[in-house]
Structure formats: C-alpha cells, structure tokens
Amino acid sequence: MKQNHLKITGALILCALFLTLFAGCTGTSMDNESSVKNEVPNDAALPDITKVELYHFHGNQQCYSCVLLGVLAEKVIKKNYLDELASGKLVFGHINAEDPSNRDLAQKYEVVSSSLIIGVYTKDSFTKQDLVGLWYRLGNEEEYSDYLTGILDPILKGGQS
C-alpha cells in the first residue's frame, strides 16, 4: 500500500510540474470578427509595403520555450534590421497580451497564445501571419535565424540581405 501511495504521489508531482511548465503557453482566446488576411503579401504587393510589425506576444507567465521564441527573434532583429528599426519601417516588440493596455493590439492580431506574429501594411491593406514554423527551430539558433530572415528579407529588403 505504501508503494501505491508513493506512485500516486509521484504521478501527481509530475502532473503538477507539467502544468507549471506549460501554464504560460496558453492565453485567452479573443473573439474578433476581422477581415484581415492571415498571410504575408505575395511578391506582387511588396513594392507597396509601408510598415512591418513583428510582435512576440506572451502572457503573464511564460515557459522556457515561450521566452526563447522572443529572445531569438530580438537577436535576429538587432543583428540584421537596425536600419529598418531606426527608420520605422520595422517595429518589433514583446507584448503581454494579458495586459489590458495591450488588448486592442492583441485583438487586432487575434492572439490566443504565446506567438511571434508578423503584420504587414501596404497602402491599401494589412495582413498578418503567425510564424508557427519558428517553434520547430527553437533548438537551433542558426536555423531559427535563417527561417526568420527568409521571411523578413524579401519584405524589408526586397530579397537583398
């Protein structure tokens, strides 16, 4: 009986640890009827781009992977896009989607959990895309950087890196 008690206690501890580690990975779903497109514009729209926003959305509590998603994005931005940041063509930020002062922005981007989302403005439209592929590259900083610059370079530099 003592062994069963230890097994149950161990299982409960593992469950509690799992829930603690991943508690920051979810957020509240924001209901938002939006006509905003969910993909980055194609090459035909690139000349009309006026501004690009790249936001690392997170909640009050973040797991290691959620933090890393934003840290690596910031490294890539600071290494490759300082001119675009300085000119205002690129905006980057870490945004707490649970902070009431960020509610409008979180609703605009339809944030439901920790994410890195790009928003692209042209003269006539706004499009956005959750860069889900970056989650699969968190373990390899070079691969993460190549993936993100592969998305940003065509948009910000016309393919010139």
C-alpha positions in Angstrom: 0.0 0.0 0.0 2.9 2.3 0.8 4.3 1.7 -2.7 1.0 2.6 -4.4 0.9 5.8 -2.3 4.4 6.7 -3.5 3.5 6.0 -7.1 0.4 8.2 -6.9 2.3 11.0 -5.2 5.0 10.8 -7.8 2.4 10.9 -10.6 0.7 13.9 -9.0 4.1 15.7 -8.7 4.8 15.0 -12.4 1.4 16.3 -13.4 1.9 19.5 -11.3 5.3 20.0 -12.8 4.0 19.6 -16.3 1.2 22.0 -15.7 3.5 24.6 -14.1 6.0 24.4 -17.0 3.3 24.9 -19.7 1.0 27.3 -17.9 2.4 30.3 -19.7 1.9 28.7 -23.1 -1.8 29.4 -23.4 -3.8 32.6 -23.4 -7.3 33.7 -23.6 -9.0 33.4 -26.9 -10.0 36.8 -28.2 -13.3 36.8 -30.2 -12.7 39.2 -33.1 -14.5 39.4 -36.4 -11.8 40.6 -38.7 -11.5 41.0 -42.4 -7.7 40.9 -42.0 -5.9 38.4 -44.1 -3.8 35.8 -42.4 -0.9 35.6 -44.7 2.0 37.8 -45.7 1.5 39.5 -49.0 3.0 37.9 -52.1 5.8 39.4 -54.2 3.3 41.5 -56.3 2.4 43.5 -53.2 6.0 44.0 -51.9 6.6 47.4 -53.5 3.6 48.9 -51.7 4.8 47.9 -48.2 4.7 50.9 -45.8 5.4 49.2 -42.5 6.1 45.8 -40.9 5.3 44.9 -37.3 6.9 41.8 -35.7 5.5 41.1 -32.2 6.3 38.5 -29.7 3.0 38.1 -27.9 3.1 36.4 -24.5 1.1 36.1 -21.3 1.9 36.9 -17.7 3.6 33.6 -17.2 5.9 32.2 -19.8 7.5 28.8 -20.2 11.1 28.5 -21.3 10.2 28.0 -25.0 7.9 31.0 -25.0 10.6 33.2 -23.6 13.2 31.8 -26.1 10.8 32.5 -29.0 11.0 36.2 -28.2 14.7 36.3 -27.2 15.8 34.7 -30.5 13.6 37.0 -32.6 15.1 40.0 -30.8 18.6 38.7 -31.6 17.8 38.3 -35.3 16.2 41.8 -35.5 19.1 43.5 -33.7 21.7 41.7 -35.9 20.0 42.2 -39.3 17.5 45.0 -39.2 18.8 48.0 -37.3 18.3 50.4 -40.2 14.7 49.3 -40.7 14.0 49.7 -37.0 15.6 53.2 -37.0 13.6 54.3 -40.0 10.3 53.0 -38.5 9.7 50.6 -41.4 10.0 47.7 -38.9 8.5 47.7 -35.5 9.5 45.0 -33.0 8.2 44.4 -29.5 7.5 42.0 -26.7 3.8 42.4 -26.0 2.0 41.0 -22.9 -1.4 40.0 -24.4 -2.9 39.7 -21.0 -2.1 43.3 -20.1 -5.4 45.3 -20.5 -3.4 48.2 -22.1 -2.5 45.8 -25.0 -6.0 44.5 -25.5 -6.6 46.3 -28.8 -3.3 45.1 -30.3 -3.9 41.5 -29.1 -7.4 41.6 -30.6 -6.1 43.0 -33.9 -3.6 40.1 -34.2 -6.1 37.6 -32.8 -3.7 36.3 -30.2 -4.7 33.1 -28.5 -1.3 32.0 -27.0 2.4 32.8 -27.0 3.4 33.6 -30.6 5.5 35.6 -33.0 3.3 37.3 -35.5 4.2 39.5 -38.4 1.9 42.2 -39.6 2.5 43.9 -43.0 0.9 47.2 -44.0 0.6 48.3 -47.6 -1.0 51.4 -48.9 -4.4 49.6 -49.1 -4.3 46.7 -46.7 -3.0 44.9 -43.6 -2.1 41.3 -43.5 -0.8 39.1 -40.7 0.7 35.7 -40.1 1.6 33.7 -37.1 5.1 32.4 -37.7 4.4 29.0 -36.3 7.4 27.4 -38.0 9.8 29.2 -35.6 8.6 26.9 -32.8 10.2 24.0 -34.5 13.5 25.8 -34.8 14.0 26.9 -31.1 16.7 24.2 -30.6 18.9 25.6 -33.4 19.6 29.3 -33.3 21.1 29.4 -36.8 18.1 27.6 -38.3 15.8 29.9 -36.4 17.7 33.0 -37.8 17.7 31.6 -41.3 14.0 30.9 -41.2 13.1 34.4 -39.8 15.4 36.3 -42.2 14.0 34.2 -45.0 10.6 35.7 -44.2 11.8 39.3 -43.4 14.4 39.9 -46.1 12.0 39.7 -49.1 9.6 42.0 -47.3 12.0 44.6 -45.9 14.9 44.4 -48.3 13.3 43.1 -51.5 15.2 39.9 -51.2 18.6 41.7 -50.7 20.3 40.6 -47.5 
